[in-house]
Amino acid sequence: LPSEFKLIKAAEGEGVESEDQRQFQSIVGSLLYAAVHTRPDISFAVGQLARLGEGKVFLSCFADATWASEHKDSSSVGGYICMVGGGPVSWRSKKQSETALSSVESEYMAMFHAAKEIIWLRRLLKEIGHEQTCATPLFSDSKGAIAMARNAVLHGLNKHMRIKWHWLRKEVKLGTLDPIYVKTQQQPADFLTKRLAEEPHWHCARMAGMSLN
């Protein structure tokens, strides 16, 4: 922003149209991605724009995994995509460092890595004037992994897992995260963990807020 350029927030009762506000939030979300990943020089300007937006900017995240997809060592691939204002701002697609013994474990590990990113994004949003006052939804298509994230009791299915993975449970208990089940057909992170046919691939892209134009 030019140094002489002044931004003024609309007075009470002078709200903008909901569609304009949606587009504004989408643009700010896109700029936020650039500020976070490639353009630190625009961080101040993006922060100023974010503070002027009307309404609440919500953070959500989708986590997914494909179990034992690597034939060489039977490792799994996990991924997540975090959304702000309906647009993607952060994502990951990576082979999991530890070998999961079940699909539930691999999904749980994917949720763990997504949770770490959520914590960082919540802090960033707070700094630019959009503190998240409720738990951030963390969507998964694994009911077993969600149950594991909500249940702090060790049992035969998970007692062998390293303690670090169960940090996720603490954040759920603190109300930072809210694990929510979503059908695979509504899981945009699916294309981060496996090869998909053309139509399913672009379906995931559309759900992630990516334009195909």
N, CA, C and O of each residue as an XYZ file, in Angstrom:
852
protein
N       0.845     -1.193      0.000
C       0.000      0.000      0.000
C       0.881      1.244      0.000
O       1.860      1.295      0.744
N       0.560      2.252     -0.815
C       1.305      3.511     -0.789
C       1.212      4.148      0.591
O       0.191      4.021      1.267
N       2.272      4.831      1.012
C       2.304      5.403      2.358
C       1.203      6.432      2.582
O       0.741      6.611      3.709
N       0.777      7.113      1.513
C      -0.262      8.136      1.660
C      -1.676      7.553      1.566
O      -2.659      8.281      1.702
N      -1.774      6.244      1.333
C      -3.076      5.596      1.149
C      -3.683      5.286      2.511
O      -3.049      4.628      3.336
N      -4.903      5.752      2.755
C      -5.561      5.542      4.037
C      -6.770      4.627      3.873
O      -7.596      4.818      2.980
N      -6.857      3.636      4.745
C      -7.987      2.709      4.749
C      -8.918      3.072      5.893
O      -8.476      3.256      7.027
N     -10.200      3.175      5.595
C     -11.189      3.536      6.608
C     -12.279      2.476      6.634
O     -12.862      2.147      5.601
N     -12.550      1.945      7.818
C     -13.587      0.931      7.955
C     -14.959      1.580      7.895
O     -15.164      2.666      8.439
N     -15.899      0.915      7.233
C     -17.256      1.451      7.104
C     -17.880      1.653      8.473
O     -17.667      0.858      9.388
N     -18.652      2.724      8.607
C     -19.327      3.000      9.865
C     -20.426      1.980     10.107
O     -20.873      1.295      9.187
N     -20.846      1.892     11.344
C     -21.924      0.974     11.707
C     -23.159      1.267     10.866
O     -23.582      2.418     10.761
N     -23.735      0.237     10.270
C     -24.920      0.411      9.446
C     -24.623      0.637      7.985
O     -25.539      0.683      7.164
N     -23.338      0.780      7.646
C     -22.942      0.980      6.258
C     -22.296     -0.290      5.706
O     -21.296     -0.234      4.990
N     -22.874     -1.407      6.044
C     -22.304     -2.679      5.634
C     -22.347     -2.885      4.131
O     -23.163     -2.290      3.428
N     -21.452     -3.741      3.653
C     -21.402     -4.048      2.225
C     -22.288     -5.246      1.933
O     -22.708     -5.960      2.844
N     -22.566     -5.459      0.662
C     -23.360     -6.609      0.257
C     -22.630     -7.901      0.615
O     -21.401     -7.967      0.588
N     -23.412     -8.924      0.951
C     -22.817    -10.189      1.384
C     -21.924    -10.799      0.310
O     -20.890    -11.388      0.623
N     -22.319    -10.660     -0.964
C     -21.507    -11.215     -2.048
C     -20.179    -10.469     -2.164
O     -19.137    -11.082     -2.397
N     -20.217     -9.144     -2.000
C     -18.977     -8.364     -2.024
C     -18.073     -8.762     -0.863
O     -16.856     -8.879     -1.014
N     -18.691     -8.968      0.298
C     -17.914     -9.372      1.469
C     -17.283    -10.739      1.254
O     -16.136    -10.962      1.641
N     -18.027    -11.657      0.638
C     -17.486    -12.987      0.370
C     -16.283    -12.901     -0.561
O     -15.269    -13.563     -0.340
N     -16.401    -12.083     -1.604
C     -15.297    -11.920     -2.541
C     -14.098    -11.262     -1.865
O     -12.951    -11.621     -2.131
N     -14.373    -10.294     -0.986
C     -13.289     -9.631     -0.266
C     -12.532    -10.627      0.599
O     -11.301    -10.635      0.611
N     -13.268    -11.471      1.327
C     -12.626    -12.458      2.182
C     -11.822    -13.456      1.364
O     -10.747    -13.885      1.782
N     -12.345    -13.825      0.197
C     -11.630    -14.758     -0.669
C     -10.316    -14.149     -1.160
O      -9.286    -14.822     -1.209
N     -10.368    -12.860     -1.523
C      -9.159    -12.169     -1.983
C      -8.138    -12.064     -0.854
O      -6.949    -12.312     -1.053
N      -8.616    -11.695      0.332
C      -7.711    -11.597      1.477
C      -7.099    -12.960      1.796
O      -5.920    -13.053      2.139
N      -7.912    -14.021      1.679
C      -7.387    -15.364      1.911
C      -6.282    -15.718      0.931
O      -5.273    -16.310      1.314
N      -6.469    -15.358     -0.331
C      -5.441    -15.612     -1.347
C      -4.172    -14.822     -1.054
O      -3.063    -15.340     -1.188
N      -4.344    -13.563     -0.654
C      -3.187    -12.739     -0.309
C      -2.491    -13.267      0.937
O      -1.268    -13.187      1.057
N      -3.280    -13.809      1.863
C      -2.706    -14.379      3.076
C      -1.796    -15.548      2.738
O      -0.731    -15.708      3.334
N      -2.223    -16.368      1.776
C      -1.373    -17.480      1.344
C      -0.040    -16.952      0.829
O       1.018    -17.463      1.197
N      -0.090    -15.929     -0.021
C       1.146    -15.364     -0.574
C       2.027    -14.785      0.527
O       3.244    -14.966      0.516
N       1.403    -14.086      1.482
C       2.170    -13.481      2.572
C       2.848    -14.537      3.431
O       3.972    -14.342      3.895
N       2.163    -15.654      3.640
C       2.697    -16.722      4.491
C       3.817    -17.478      3.798
O       4.822    -17.808      4.427
N       3.655    -17.758      2.501
C       4.559    -18.691      1.828
C       5.622    -18.047      0.940
O       6.740    -18.557      0.863
N       5.303    -16.947      0.274
C       6.256    -16.438     -0.721
C       6.500    -14.936     -0.670
O       7.484    -14.469     -1.244
N       5.643    -14.158     -0.006
C       5.754    -12.701     -0.064
C       5.694    -12.067      1.324
O       4.685    -11.455      1.672
N       6.746    -12.201      2.115
C       6.730    -11.560      3.436
C       6.623    -10.046      3.348
O       6.213     -9.398      4.311
N       6.989     -9.472      2.202
C       6.951     -8.018      2.053
C       5.538     -7.449      2.039
O       5.360     -6.245      2.229
N       4.522     -8.297      1.817
C       3.143     -7.791      1.787
C       2.383     -8.119      3.074
O       1.183     -7.863      3.169
N       3.082     -8.686      4.065
C       2.414     -9.131      5.293
C       1.689     -7.992      5.999
O       0.558     -8.167      6.452
N       2.329     -6.822      6.099
C       1.697     -5.694      6.784
C       0.430     -5.259      6.059
O      -0.609     -5.046      6.685
N       0.520     -5.130      4.732
C      -0.637     -4.684      3.953
C      -1.791     -5.672      4.058
O      -2.947     -5.268      4.179
N      -1.481     -6.967      4.012
C      -2.530     -7.982      4.129
C      -3.179     -7.907      5.504
O      -4.397     -8.039      5.630
N      -2.363     -7.696      6.533
C      -2.909     -7.560      7.879
C      -3.855     -6.385      7.995
O      -4.893     -6.485      8.650
N      -3.509     -5.265      7.363
C      -4.378     -4.094      7.380
C      -5.703     -4.377      6.683
O      -6.760     -3.987      7.178
N      -5.654     -5.046      5.547
C      -6.877     -5.384      4.819
C      -7.754     -6.333      5.630
O      -8.973     -6.169      5.684
N      -7.126     -7.326      6.260
C      -7.887     -8.316      7.028
C      -8.623     -7.664      8.188
O      -9.739     -8.070      8.515
N      -8.022     -6.667      8.810
C      -8.657     -5.997      9.950
C      -9.885     -5.192      9.536
O     -10.779     -4.953     10.349
N      -9.927     -4.775      8.272
C     -11.024     -3.925      7.810
C     -12.228     -4.714      7.308
O     -13.296     -4.140      7.096
N     -12.073     -5.997      7.120
C     -13.173     -6.799      6.602
C     -14.309     -6.932      7.601
O     -14.079     -7.051      8.804
N     -15.530     -6.911      7.099
C     -16.690     -7.121      7.959
C     -16.921     -8.605      8.146
O     -16.536     -9.421      7.308
N     -17.553     -8.940      9.250
C     -17.889    -10.334      9.493
C     -16.684    -11.123      9.980
O     -15.573    -10.600     10.068
N     -16.918    -12.369     10.289
C     -15.901    -13.248     10.846
C     -15.230    -14.056      9.752
O     -15.895    -14.590      8.865
N     -13.903    -14.142      9.819
C     -13.142    -14.995      8.912
C     -12.884    -16.314      9.629
O     -12.224    -16.345     10.668
N     -13.407    -17.400      9.071
C     -13.305    -18.689      9.744
C     -12.214    -19.555      9.137
O     -11.985    -19.549      7.927
N     -11.551    -20.295     10.007
C     -10.531    -21.264      9.616
C     -11.115    -22.663      9.712
O     -11.793    -22.990     10.686
N     -10.857    -23.487      8.711
C     -11.257    -24.896      8.747
C     -10.155    -25.712      8.093
O      -9.319    -25.169      7.371
N     -10.152    -27.010      8.346
C      -9.083    -27.843      7.802
C      -9.611    -29.242      7.495
O     -10.460    -29.770      8.214
N      -9.103    -29.827      6.429
C      -9.444    -31.190      6.022
C      -8.166    -32.027      6.025
O      -7.150    -31.616      5.464
N      -8.217    -33.200      6.656
C      -7.056    -34.091      6.718
C      -7.432    -35.460      6.170
O      -8.540    -35.946      6.395
N      -6.497    -36.080      5.446
C      -6.776    -37.378      4.834
C      -5.479    -38.171      4.726
O      -4.388    -37.609      4.828
N      -5.603    -39.470      4.520
C      -4.435    -40.333      4.346
C      -4.818    -41.538      3.502
O      -5.974    -41.962      3.487
N      -3.840    -42.076      2.807
C      -4.004    -43.337      2.085
C      -3.042    -44.337      2.699
O      -1.825    -44.158      2.644
N      -3.591    -45.384      3.280
C      -2.799    -46.326      4.074
C      -1.972    -47.265      3.195
O      -2.461    -47.805      2.203
N      -0.702    -47.446      3.586
C       0.206    -48.418      2.967
C       0.235    -48.304      1.444
O       0.271    -49.311      0.736
N       0.220    -47.079      0.956
C       0.184    -46.876     -0.497
C       1.561    -46.992     -1.146
O       1.662    -47.168     -2.360
N       2.621    -46.894     -0.342
C       3.978    -47.026     -0.866
C       4.376    -48.499     -0.834
O       4.624    -49.055      0.237
N       4.437    -49.129     -2.002
C       4.656    -50.576     -2.063
C       6.032    -50.988     -1.549
O       6.189    -52.098     -1.041
N       7.022    -50.122     -1.671
C       8.383    -50.477     -1.281
C       8.508    -50.731      0.209
O       9.152    -51.698      0.617
N       7.907    -49.884      1.028
C       8.046    -50.018      2.482
C       6.713    -49.984      3.225
O       6.689    -49.882      4.451
N       5.607    -50.069      2.492
C       4.255    -50.091      3.085
C       3.938    -48.844      3.905
O       3.088    -48.886      4.795
N       4.608    -47.748      3.616
C       4.294    -46.513      4.323
C       3.054    -45.864      3.707
O       2.620    -46.221      2.612
N       2.503    -44.910      4.437
C       1.276    -44.235      4.009
C       1.585    -42.802      3.584
O       2.645    -42.260      3.900
N       0.653    -42.206      2.872
C       0.766    -40.801      2.472
C      -0.347    -40.015      3.153
O      -1.520    -40.378      3.069
N       0.030    -38.949      3.820
C      -0.947    -38.112      4.494
C      -0.979    -36.718      3.903
O      -0.009    -36.270      3.292
N      -2.084    -36.041      4.085
C      -2.193    -34.686      3.570
C      -3.263    -33.897      4.296
O      -4.146    -34.466      4.939
N      -3.176    -32.592      4.189
C      -4.218    -31.723      4.733
C      -4.303    -30.468      3.883
O      -3.370    -30.118      3.160
N      -5.433    -29.806      3.986
C      -5.615    -28.510      3.338
C      -6.397    -27.612      4.289
O      -7.485    -27.972      4.738
N      -5.840    -26.448      4.595
C      -6.476    -25.501      5.511
C      -7.084    -24.361      4.706
O      -6.471    -23.848      3.770
N      -8.289    -23.975      5.082
C      -9.052    -22.971      4.342
C      -9.345    -21.766      5.246
O      -9.678    -21.923      6.421
N      -9.218    -20.584      4.686
C      -9.597    -19.348      5.372
C     -10.509    -18.562      4.445
O     -10.135    -18.247      3.316
N     -11.695    -18.250      4.920
C     -12.638    -17.510      4.088
C     -13.027    -18.252      2.826
O     -13.353    -17.627      1.816
N     -13.000    -19.592      2.869
C     -13.401    -20.392      1.719
C     -12.308    -20.650      0.704
O     -12.553    -21.297     -0.315
N     -11.098    -20.154      0.961
C      -9.990    -20.371      0.032
C      -8.829    -21.075      0.714
O      -8.621    -20.887      1.912
N      -8.063    -21.885     -0.021
C      -6.935    -22.606      0.575
C      -5.771    -21.670      0.870
O      -5.395    -20.855      0.027
N      -5.200    -21.784      2.066
C      -4.045    -20.964      2.437
C      -2.834    -21.814      2.819
O      -1.710    -21.313      2.842
N      -3.055    -23.089      3.118
C      -1.947    -23.948      3.517
C      -2.315    -25.391      3.246
O      -3.458    -25.796      3.455
N      -1.348    -26.172      2.782
C      -1.614    -27.582      2.506
C      -0.327    -28.385      2.585
O       0.770    -27.827      2.614
N      -0.477    -29.699      2.620
C       0.676    -30.595      2.722
C       0.309    -31.939      2.125
O      -0.807    -32.429      2.300
N       1.257    -32.527      1.419
C       1.126    -33.891      0.905
C       2.484    -34.548      1.083
O       3.450    -34.187      0.412
N       2.555    -35.524      1.999
C       3.863    -36.076      2.338
C       3.746    -37.518      2.822
O       2.777    -37.898      3.480
N       4.754    -38.304      2.478
C       4.845    -39.672      2.987
C       5.050    -39.636      4.495
O       5.891    -38.889      4.995
N       4.282    -40.441      5.215
C       4.380    -40.445      6.671
C       5.675    -41.115      7.118
O       6.080    -42.139      6.568
N       6.317    -40.525      8.120
C       7.634    -40.992      8.555
C       7.581    -42.308      9.313
O       8.567    -43.045      9.349
N       6.446    -42.608      9.914
C       6.297    -43.859     10.651
C       5.285    -44.750      9.940
O       4.325    -44.266      9.341
N       5.514    -46.052     10.016
C       4.626    -47.003      9.351
C       3.378    -47.235     10.195
O       3.462    -47.734     11.317
N       2.238    -46.876      9.655
C       0.970    -47.082     10.358
C       0.539    -48.538     10.226
O       0.691    -49.140      9.163
N       0.007    -49.098     11.293
C      -0.422    -50.493     11.290
C      -1.859    -50.664     10.830
O      -2.336    -51.789     10.681
N      -2.554    -49.553     10.604
C      -3.940    -49.623     10.130
C      -4.282    -48.317      9.436
O      -3.568    -47.324      9.570
N      -5.378    -48.327      8.695
C      -5.819    -47.101      8.029
C      -6.215    -46.038      9.049
O      -6.029    -44.844      8.814
N      -6.765    -46.478     10.187
C      -7.149    -45.526     11.234
C      -5.920    -44.788     11.756
O      -5.961    -43.576     11.968
N      -4.834    -45.520     11.962
C      -3.606    -44.886     12.439
C      -3.080    -43.861     11.443
O      -2.677    -42.765     11.834
N      -3.083    -44.206     10.171
C      -2.570    -43.264      9.169
C      -3.442    -42.011      9.100
O      -2.927    -40.908      8.921
N      -4.758    -42.174      9.242
C      -5.660    -41.018      9.244
C      -5.432    -40.167     10.496
O      -5.478    -38.938     10.436
N      -5.189    -40.823     11.615
C      -4.938    -40.125     12.876
C      -3.656    -39.298     12.785
O      -3.601    -38.165     13.264
N      -2.621    -39.880     12.162
C      -1.364    -39.156     11.974
C      -1.560    -37.943     11.069
O      -0.966    -36.889     11.298
N      -2.390    -38.093     10.044
C      -2.678    -36.960      9.161
C      -3.383    -35.844      9.935
O      -3.097    -34.665      9.725
N      -4.295    -36.214     10.820
C      -4.981    -35.228     11.649
C      -4.002    -34.527     12.583
O      -4.133    -33.331     12.841
N      -3.024    -35.267     13.088
C      -2.004    -34.705     13.975
C      -1.243    -33.583     13.273
O      -1.075    -32.500     13.833
N      -0.784    -33.840     12.055
C      -0.028    -32.821     11.323
C      -0.918    -31.635     10.941
O      -0.465    -30.490     10.944
N      -2.171    -31.910     10.616
C      -3.106    -30.823     10.324
C      -3.324    -29.958     11.560
O      -3.424    -28.735     11.459
N      -3.396    -30.594     12.721
C      -3.617    -29.864     13.965
C      -2.469    -28.903     14.253
O      -2.698    -27.790     14.726
N      -1.252    -29.316     13.976
C      -0.102    -28.427     14.187
C      -0.211    -27.184     13.308
O       0.088    -26.074     13.748
N      -0.637    -27.378     12.072
C      -0.799    -26.240     11.167
C      -1.941    -25.341     11.626
O      -1.851    -24.118     11.521
N      -3.008    -25.938     12.132
C      -4.142    -25.162     12.635
C      -3.706    -24.246     13.773
O      -4.085    -23.076     13.810
N      -2.908    -24.776     14.705
C      -2.442    -23.973     15.837
C      -1.698    -22.741     15.340
O      -1.915    -21.635     15.837
N      -0.826    -22.931     14.364
C      -0.046    -21.814     13.828
C      -0.940    -20.807     13.107
O      -0.769    -19.599     13.269
N      -1.883    -21.292     12.321
C      -2.770    -20.391     11.591
C      -3.693    -19.624     12.533
O      -3.997    -18.458     12.281
N      -4.140    -20.256     13.606
C      -4.978    -19.560     14.583
C      -4.213    -18.386     15.197
O      -4.774    -17.309     15.400
N      -2.935    -18.602     15.488
C      -2.116    -17.524     16.050
C      -1.932    -16.397     15.038
O      -1.994    -15.218     15.386
N      -1.703    -16.775     13.783
C      -1.531    -15.769     12.735
C      -2.799    -14.945     12.553
O      -2.735    -13.719     12.457
N      -3.944    -15.607     12.506
C      -5.209    -14.892     12.333
C      -5.487    -13.965     13.513
O      -6.034    -12.877     13.335
N      -5.114    -14.392     14.704
C      -5.288    -13.529     15.877
C      -4.459    -12.261     15.735
O      -4.915    -11.174     16.089
N      -3.242    -12.397     15.218
C      -2.351    -11.249     15.063
C      -2.902    -10.218     14.080
O      -2.636     -9.025     14.219
N      -3.665    -10.671     13.092
C      -4.184     -9.726     12.092
C      -5.645     -9.364     12.358
O      -6.343     -8.861     11.477
N      -6.093     -9.626     13.580
C      -7.412     -9.151     13.981
C      -8.568    -10.090     13.761
O      -9.722     -9.663     13.810
N      -8.293    -11.371     13.516
C      -9.369    -12.336     13.307
C      -9.185    -13.548     14.223
O      -9.032    -14.679     13.763
N      -9.205    -13.281     15.517
C      -9.057    -14.358     16.493
C     -10.197    -15.373     16.342
O     -11.363    -14.998     16.219
N      -9.844    -16.646     16.354
C     -10.837    -17.712     16.257
C     -11.366    -18.010     17.658
O     -10.650    -18.569     18.489
N     -12.596    -17.644     17.915
C     -13.155    -17.749     19.261
C     -13.814    -19.094     19.535
O     -14.226    -19.366     20.663
N     -13.917    -19.934     18.513
C     -14.486    -21.267     18.712
C     -13.514    -22.301     18.151
O     -12.540    -21.955     17.483
N     -13.789    -23.560     18.428
C     -12.913    -24.636     17.969
C     -12.870    -24.678     16.444
O     -13.893    -24.510     15.781
N     -11.692    -24.900     15.902
C     -11.533    -25.017     14.451
C     -11.955    -26.405     13.991
O     -11.425    -27.396     14.494
N     -12.894    -26.509     13.050
C     -13.304    -27.831     12.560
C     -12.166    -28.510     11.802
O     -11.554    -27.922     10.911
N     -11.899    -29.754     12.175
C     -10.892    -30.578     11.505
C     -11.624    -31.778     10.915
O     -11.983    -32.708     11.636
N     -11.843    -31.756      9.615
C     -12.659    -32.756      8.948
C     -11.828    -33.973      8.547
O     -10.707    -33.849      8.053
N     -12.406    -35.149      8.773
C     -11.767    -36.410      8.392
C     -12.848    -37.374      7.932
O     -13.980    -37.325      8.412
N     -12.491    -38.259      6.990
C     -13.461    -39.271      6.552
C     -13.238    -40.605      7.265
O     -13.700    -41.648      6.801
N     -12.525    -40.564      8.398
C     -12.280    -41.767      9.197
C     -12.950    -41.632     10.561
O     -12.478    -40.886     11.419
N     -14.045    -42.352     10.756
C     -14.730    -42.307     12.054
C     -13.843    -42.866     13.155
O     -13.898    -42.409     14.296
N     -13.019    -43.865     12.810
C     -12.120    -44.448     13.799
C     -11.082    -43.455     14.287
O     -10.806    -43.388     15.485
N     -10.500    -42.679     13.374
C      -9.503    -41.683     13.758
C     -10.132    -40.576     14.597
O      -9.513    -40.079     15.538
N     -11.354    -40.192     14.258
C     -12.057    -39.170     15.037
C     -12.325    -39.673     16.448
O     -12.155    -38.933     17.417
N     -12.747    -40.938     16.566
C     -12.993    -41.523     17.883
C     -11.706    -41.560     18.698
O     -11.726    -41.298     19.900
N     -10.591    -41.882     18.055
C      -9.306    -41.922     18.738
C      -8.905    -40.527     19.220
O      -8.330    -40.380     20.299
N      -9.209    -39.510     18.422
C      -8.864    -38.139     18.795
C      -9.710    -37.639     19.962
O      -9.272    -36.775     20.721
N     -10.900    -38.170     20.104
C     -11.795    -37.728     21.171
C     -11.656    -38.549     22.447
O     -12.022    -38.081     23.526
N     -11.136    -39.760     22.337
C     -11.062    -40.671     23.476
C      -9.642    -40.728     24.006
O      -8.737    -41.191     23.311
N      -9.437    -40.262     25.233
C      -8.093    -40.195     25.812
C      -7.664    -41.499     26.476
O      -6.623    -41.539     27.133
N      -8.434    -42.547     26.319
C      -8.120    -43.819     26.968
C      -7.290    -44.682     26.024
O      -7.681    -44.906     24.879
N      -6.140    -45.168     26.504
C      -5.323    -46.075     25.715
C      -5.916    -47.471     25.762
O      -6.339    -47.936     26.820
N      -5.947    -48.129     24.634
C      -6.436    -49.505     24.595
C      -5.609    -50.287     23.589
O      -4.632    -49.767     23.052
N      -5.985    -51.510     23.333
C      -5.186    -52.399     22.508
C      -4.929    -51.903     21.108
O      -3.929    -52.279     20.496
N      -5.811    -51.063     20.579
C      -5.664    -50.610     19.200
C      -4.659    -49.479     19.031
O      -4.147    -49.256     17.934
N      -4.371    -48.754     20.134
C      -3.482    -47.602     19.958
C      -2.397    -47.459     21.019
O      -1.623    -46.503     20.976
N      -2.324    -48.391     21.976
C      -1.361    -48.223     23.066
C       0.090    -48.297     22.595
O       0.991    -47.837     23.295
N       0.322    -48.869     21.421
C       1.681    -48.962     20.897
C       2.151    -47.675     20.237
O       3.343    -47.517     19.975
N       1.229    -46.747     19.963
C       1.590    -45.512     19.261
C       2.381    -44.582     20.175
O       2.142    -44.529     21.381
N       3.312    -43.859     19.594
C       4.128    -42.935     20.365
C       3.262    -41.858     21.015
O       2.241    -41.435     20.475
N       3.710    -41.434     22.193
C       2.955    -40.453     22.963
C       2.739    -39.161     22.174
O       1.710    -38.507     22.337
N       3.695    -38.787     21.322
C       3.586    -37.499     20.622
C       2.312    -37.397     19.796
O       1.746    -36.312     19.663
N       1.853    -38.519     19.237
C       0.662    -38.471     18.394
C      -0.574    -38.063     19.198
O      -1.517    -37.488     18.654
N      -0.557    -38.367     20.496
C      -1.748    -38.110     21.306
C      -1.810    -36.673     21.827
O      -2.718    -36.325     22.581
N      -0.845    -35.840     21.427
C      -0.969    -34.399     21.672
C      -2.249    -33.876     21.039
O      -2.852    -32.924     21.535
N      -2.657    -34.496     19.952
C      -3.890    -34.108     19.266
C      -5.076    -34.155     20.218
O      -5.936    -33.275     20.195
N      -5.116    -35.186     21.055
C      -6.230    -35.315     22.008
C      -6.282    -34.133     22.969
O      -7.363    -33.653     23.310
N      -5.125    -33.670     23.400
C      -5.082    -32.546     24.328
C      -5.705    -31.305     23.703
O      -6.463    -30.588     24.357
N      -5.383    -31.051     22.431
C      -5.929    -29.874     21.762
C      -7.439    -29.990     21.556
O      -8.157    -28.991     21.600
N      -7.911    -31.209     21.333
C      -9.361    -31.426     21.228
C     -10.019    -31.142     22.572
O     -11.059    -30.488     22.639
N      -9.403    -31.641     23.639
C      -9.954    -31.443     24.986
C      -9.955    -29.963     25.370
O     -10.864    -29.500     26.059
N      -8.938    -29.222     24.926
C      -8.854    -27.795     25.233
C      -9.855    -26.963     24.436
O     -10.067    -25.787     24.732
N     -10.467    -27.574     23.429
C     -11.436    -26.851     22.614
C     -10.819    -26.080     21.469
O     -11.471    -25.223     20.872
N      -9.558    -26.377     21.154
C      -8.903    -25.725     20.024
C      -9.385    -26.311     18.708
O      -9.548    -25.599     17.717
N      -9.611    -27.625     18.712
C     -10.004    -28.357     17.510
C     -11.309    -29.095     17.741
O     -11.644    -29.462     18.868
N     -12.029    -29.305     16.670
C     -13.267    -30.088     16.729
C     -13.258    -31.096     15.586
O     -13.605    -30.739     14.460
N     -12.869    -32.355     15.845
C     -12.860    -33.369     14.784
C     -14.277    -33.659     14.303
O     -15.158    -33.955     15.109
N     -14.497    -33.576     13.006
C     -15.826    -33.758     12.422
C     -15.736    -34.741     11.261
O     -14.823    -34.669     10.439
N     -16.687    -35.649     11.209
C     -16.702    -36.637     10.125
C     -17.262    -36.017      8.849
O     -18.233    -35.260      8.880
N     -16.630    -36.354      7.730
C     -17.107    -35.927      6.419
C     -16.976    -37.114      5.466
O     -16.003    -37.864      5.541
N     -17.932    -37.284      4.584
C     -17.860    -38.379      3.626
C     -16.676    -38.169      2.678
O     -16.267    -37.040      2.409
N     -16.139    -39.286      2.180
C     -14.996    -39.208      1.271
C     -15.312    -38.347      0.056
O     -14.437    -37.641     -0.446
N     -16.556    -38.396     -0.422
C     -16.951    -37.600     -1.583
C     -16.939    -36.097     -1.290
O     -16.995    -35.282     -2.210
N     -16.867    -35.736     -0.012
C     -16.830    -34.329      0.388
C     -15.485    -33.965      1.017
O     -15.384    -32.985      1.755
N     -14.458    -34.756      0.722
C     -13.137    -34.588      1.316
C     -12.152    -34.031      0.275
O     -11.614    -34.798     -0.523
N     -11.907    -32.715      0.269
C     -11.017    -32.143     -0.743
C      -9.569    -32.579     -0.613
O      -8.818    -32.522     -1.586
N      -9.159    -33.020      0.588
C      -7.766    -33.440      0.779
C      -7.474    -34.792      0.143
O      -6.332    -35.250      0.164
N      -8.485    -35.429     -0.417
C      -8.314    -36.757     -1.013
C      -7.276    -36.736     -2.130
O      -6.519    -37.693     -2.294
N      -7.237    -35.646     -2.902
C      -6.306    -35.616     -4.034
C      -4.866    -35.296     -3.615
O      -3.970    -35.226     -4.457
N      -4.654    -35.104     -2.319
C      -3.305    -34.895     -1.803
C      -2.639    -36.196     -1.379
O      -1.456    -36.204     -1.041
N      -3.383    -37.288     -1.393
C      -2.850    -38.545     -0.856
C      -2.803    -39.685     -1.860
O      -2.238    -40.739     -1.571
N      -3.386    -39.489     -3.028
C      -3.410    -40.580     -4.006
C      -3.668    -40.035     -5.408
O      -4.116    -38.901     -5.578
N      -3.375    -40.863     -6.406
C      -3.715    -40.507     -7.783
C      -5.206    -40.721     -7.996
O      -5.754    -41.754     -7.609
N      -5.850    -39.754     -8.605
C      -7.277    -39.841     -8.885
C      -7.511    -39.675    -10.381
O      -6.695    -39.086    -11.089
N      -8.633    -40.203    -10.847
C      -9.039    -39.961    -12.231
C      -9.336    -38.471    -12.399
O      -9.471    -37.743    -11.416
N      -9.435    -38.032    -13.634
C      -9.552    -36.600    -13.910
C     -10.736    -35.947    -13.205
O     -10.569    -34.912    -12.559
N     -11.923    -36.528    -13.316
C     -13.102    -35.894    -12.734
C     -13.034    -35.834    -11.206
O     -13.282    -34.770    -10.641
N     -12.702    -36.952    -10.502
C     -12.559    -36.850     -9.045
C     -11.484    -35.842     -8.627
O     -11.631    -35.148     -7.622
N     -10.404    -35.770     -9.409
C      -9.336    -34.820     -9.090
C      -9.851    -33.383     -9.121
O      -9.622    -32.616     -8.185
N     -10.548    -33.020    -10.199
C     -11.044    -31.658    -10.311
C     -12.209    -31.397     -9.363
O     -12.459    -30.253     -8.983
N     -12.916    -32.447     -8.983
C     -13.961    -32.296     -7.962
C     -13.331    -31.858     -6.643
O     -13.847    -30.963     -5.972
N     -12.217    -32.488     -6.272
C     -11.503    -32.098     -5.057
C     -10.990    -30.665     -5.171
O     -11.058    -29.895     -4.214
N     -10.476    -30.316     -6.347
C      -9.957    -28.963     -6.551
C     -11.055    -27.919     -6.376
O     -10.838    -26.871     -5.768
N     -12.234    -28.217     -6.913
C     -13.355    -27.273     -6.768
C     -13.766    -27.140     -5.304
O     -14.050    -26.037     -4.837
N     -13.799    -28.259     -4.578
C     -14.154    -28.201     -3.161
C     -13.131    -27.391     -2.374
O     -13.462    -26.763     -1.368
N     -11.888    -27.411     -2.843
C     -10.823    -26.666     -2.166
C     -10.816    -25.191     -2.542
O      -9.948    -24.442     -2.094
N     -11.775    -24.768     -3.360
C     -11.884    -23.363     -3.718
C     -10.969    -22.933     -4.831
O     -10.700    -21.743     -4.989
N     -10.475    -23.900     -5.621
C      -9.575    -23.576     -6.723
C     -10.367    -23.329     -7.996
O     -11.274    -24.089     -8.332
N     -10.020    -22.269     -8.692
C     -10.672    -21.947     -9.956
C     -10.064    -22.773    -11.072
O      -8.849    -22.969    -11.116
N     -10.909    -23.261    -11.980
C     -10.432    -24.071    -13.095
C     -10.257    -23.246    -14.357
O      -9.906    -23.792    -15.403
N     -10.495    -21.948    -14.281
C     -10.365    -21.079    -15.458
C      -8.899    -20.780    -15.753
O      -8.595    -20.064    -16.707
